[in-house]
């Protein structure tokens, strides 16, 4: 157990941030998985509309430092390649 008030507060804050970041990451993973399922089902029209949402989520996660910016860019690139390959 921390002894100082600042340590107690930093623990509280980090726990709050952790849950918030986890929520964003889980939502992002769900969106990516849904996008890939649409590609497997050869439903490119819906996949094209969903990819914009996924890109937006990746950019927001990178902006909030939930994931690194390079990781977001790499995922966007790979998802776009998958879409182009299936189209």
Buried (B, 14 or more C-beta within 10 A) or exposed (E): EEEEEEEEEEEEEEEEEEEEBEEBBEEBEEBBEBBBEBBEEEEBEEBEEBBEEBBEBBBEBBEEEBBEEEEBEEBBEEBEEBBEEBE
